[in-house]
Amino acid sequence: MPNVKIQKKLSIPPKDLFTAVKDVLTNDKELKALEPNLEICDEKITEDKMTANVKGSRVAGSFCITSSGDKSTIDVDIKLPLMLAPFKGLVQKKIEEKLAKIS
């Protein structure tokens, strides 16, 4: 399975970033077009780390947000099925665009 891995540092408090990422994943029309059955599950929130799994009919993955003061680092790991391997670059670009809009 091809993987899309992204790590980005943002000047957003971790809780705000976690909420924004969840909102994008569940409500963004472009992402819904690529994966209409996307859902967030297994949320784990501690004082300095927030994680969640993302599952759909075509993709699966996770994201993790760690804090350092009022800044955050997000790590995204998406597993694509082999039939979507040619679209790996497009998926990565779209996720990076969505993260850039949050910041």
C-alpha positions in Angstrom: 0.0 0.0 0.0 1.4 3.4 -0.9 1.6 5.9 2.0 1.3 9.6 2.1 3.2 11.1 5.0 3.2 14.8 5.8 4.7 16.7 8.7 4.0 20.4 9.2 4.6 22.9 12.0 1.9 25.5 12.5 1.5 28.5 14.7 -1.9 27.3 16.0 -2.7 26.0 19.5 -3.0 22.2 19.4 -6.6 22.0 20.4 -7.6 24.5 17.7 -5.7 22.6 15.1 -7.2 19.3 16.1 -10.7 20.8 15.8 -9.9 22.4 12.5 -8.5 19.2 11.0 -11.5 17.2 12.1 -13.8 19.9 10.5 -11.9 19.7 7.2 -11.9 15.9 7.2 -15.6 15.6 7.8 -17.0 18.6 5.9 -14.7 19.5 3.0 -16.4 19.0 -0.4 -13.2 18.1 -2.3 -12.2 15.4 0.2 -15.8 14.0 0.3 -15.6 13.7 -3.5 -12.4 11.6 -3.2 -13.7 9.6 -0.2 -17.4 10.0 0.6 -17.3 7.5 3.6 -14.6 9.2 5.6 -14.9 9.1 9.3 -12.8 9.9 12.3 -12.5 7.4 15.1 -10.3 6.3 18.0 -9.6 9.9 19.2 -7.0 10.1 22.0 -6.3 13.4 23.7 -3.7 14.0 26.3 -2.2 17.2 27.6 0.6 17.3 24.9 -0.6 14.9 22.2 -3.8 14.4 20.2 -4.4 11.5 17.8 -7.2 10.1 15.7 -7.6 7.4 13.1 -9.3 8.2 9.8 -11.1 5.5 7.9 -13.0 5.3 4.7 -14.0 2.8 2.1 -10.9 3.5 0.0 -8.3 5.0 2.4 -7.2 4.7 6.0 -4.7 6.6 8.1 -4.1 8.7 11.1 -3.1 12.1 12.3 -1.2 13.2 15.4 -0.8 16.7 16.8 1.8 17.4 19.3 2.3 20.7 21.1 5.2 22.9 22.0 3.8 26.0 23.7 1.2 27.6 21.5 2.6 26.0 18.4 1.7 22.6 17.0 3.2 19.9 14.8 0.9 17.7 12.8 1.9 14.3 11.4 -0.4 12.8 8.8 -0.1 9.2 7.6 -2.6 8.1 4.9 -2.5 4.6 3.4 -3.9 4.3 -0.1 -4.9 1.1 -1.9 -2.8 0.0 -4.9 -5.5 1.2 -7.3 -5.1 4.7 -6.0 -1.3 4.7 -6.2 -1.2 6.9 -9.3 -3.0 9.5 -7.3 -0.6 9.6 -4.4 0.8 13.0 -5.4 -2.6 14.5 -5.9 -3.8 13.2 -2.5 -0.6 14.6 -0.8 -1.0 18.0 -2.6 -4.7 18.3 -1.5 -3.9 17.5 2.1 -1.1 20.0 2.1 -3.4 22.7 0.6 -6.0 22.0 3.3 -3.4 22.3 6.0 -2.1 25.6 4.5 -5.6 27.0 4.6 -5.9 26.2 8.3 -2.7 28.0 9.2 
